[in-house]
Amino acid sequence: MTSWSHGYVADSPYTFSYQAAQAPGNLALICAMMGVDWQPTAHMNVADIGCGRGYTVNTLAAANPGWNVFGLDYNPAHIAEAASVAERAQINNATFVEADLAEMTDAEIDQLPELDLVSLHGVWTWVADPVRAGIVRLLSRRLKPGGLCYIGYNALPGFGGDMALQRLFRHLTALHPVGSSPEKARAAVPMIRALHATKPANLPPTNMLKRIAEDETELDASYLAHEFLTAHWRPVFFEDLCADLAPAKLDHVGSAGFHENVADLLFSPEQREIYEALPMGTPREFLKDLVLQRPFRRDIFIRGLRRTDPVPALDRLVFGISKTLPDKSPNIAVPVGSAEIGPELWEPIVAALREGPQSLGQLRTLTPGRNPNAAELLTVLAGAGCVLPMLRDVGPSEATRNFNRTVAETYWREGRRGGQYAMASPVLAAGIPCSWMELAVAVQLGDAGGETPDPETIARRILPDISGDALEGAKDMVSELLRERPDVWRRFGII
Ligand SMILES: C[S@@+](CC[C@H](N)C(=O)[O-])C[C@H]1O[C@@H](n2cnc3c(N)ncnc32)[C@H](O)[C@@H]1O
């Protein structure tokens, strides 16, 4: 631990990550479906609090030239890295501020402009009470009336099982007083695995514990250190979060995860009866938290809730294909079983989308007499990752191309150890989550200006140090991407 960190892990950087839930298209979709009046505009002031290494801030800034995007974090290593990526990518509408939320004075907070959108992903349940108080102060002072706030956090009771695991981590890491936080976390893992094998009565075999126990490669030690070694890590009940946010006058809009707002997909008939009997708001959300596997909640709040009719709001949203559409509807697992779209609807929808982007209203009226509702269509189309909401009708931009090139070069060595890449899209006004290989190949195609170099040329350019079997493997991967992805990249203005 460093002396200035108030118990948060600051001696190693957090994994770099793009958070898709923060995309304005996703926020607009959820607001529309919940009947809440909010739409992103071309000129907004946006802040990401506890922005980590700034991947999301830089992506949003590159994809929205009319926005001013602020990233606040108290770790100078995070801020320096995020600012350096912005500088190399020539992003001039992202501002990174080294700021401790517990210590920012009102005068410092007021130097920020009035904000249209504030995001906090993975911060609230990791930090001490004075930091949370600072966040609420910032929201109270700077979030505009009508402004949106996205919060992603560890929720109870879903994360309750891991509270014992966190205690165990902390007792075991105390056995290794020397070394960095990730080294201490890594040193604790063998004993955690040994204990898990004995099936102790009160160390629940949660997904996290199973990943630590069984998966040698997936979890990187830096992630574990940030997740479990912070002194103040404390999952919260949704209603306690709402109470803490009350001074900022925030109303709950819904979950940033589409399915979690559709009661039909979540409850058995018996559960549904109890759900309907409960008052709207926190009691119903609590029931969802009992029923869903939801250790991490992603919630959207608004300062000043105004209702709108969800049907026209959803019908106006335009969607484009984000992966090759299968001829038969995918089957999506939902808490009550599975969901799919019958062929009488799926086939005309696929045909229309293959022609070009479509509004939800157009898709809903393709089959006269059938009129599916929006939730029915989006559960499968968006749930299977087949479509994404398109916010702007524009072509490729220099800003997103520069950004994509810069992150492909900056992060390639780290790619295998966790982290989440995305390529910035001016059409989505956000990023498309992807692998490093996809990002690197898209950058090569963009730079080739309409030509498509052969797979070997691309593989040699992006991985100049490899040869033999590794080169053959890379060529195969590039060939597959060249078959599947360029149409999508063109549609979203990436190449
Ligand atoms: C778990 S990370 C999440 C980072 C980023 N939002 C993401 O999702 O990739 C939490 C972040 O909060 C920052 N943080 C912790 N305490 C803080 C404080 N008092 N003031 C500002 N930032 C803080 C950390 O430096 C870290 O980058």
The ligand as an ORCA input file, in Angstrom:
! r2SCAN-3c Opt
* xyz 0 1
  C     -11.422     -0.796     -9.808
  S     -10.716      0.636    -10.543
  C     -11.837      1.007    -11.865
  C     -11.210      1.803    -12.964
  C     -12.095      2.107    -14.181
  N     -13.299      2.822    -13.826
  C     -12.410      0.845    -14.958
  O     -13.539      0.363    -14.876
  O     -11.515      0.336    -15.627
  C     -11.055      1.923     -9.350
  C     -10.366      3.248     -9.657
  O     -10.706      4.213     -8.639
  C      -9.560      5.013     -8.371
  N      -9.703      5.606     -7.009
  C      -9.672      4.935     -5.818
  N      -9.801      5.810     -4.804
  C      -9.932      7.044     -5.352
  C     -10.078      8.359     -4.811
  N     -10.072      8.568     -3.497
  N     -10.184      9.405     -5.661
  C     -10.134      9.194     -7.018
  N      -9.974      7.978     -7.578
  C      -9.873      6.917     -6.759
  C      -8.404      4.036     -8.477
  O      -7.161      4.662     -8.683
  C      -8.847      3.162     -9.653
  O      -8.367      3.654    -10.882
*
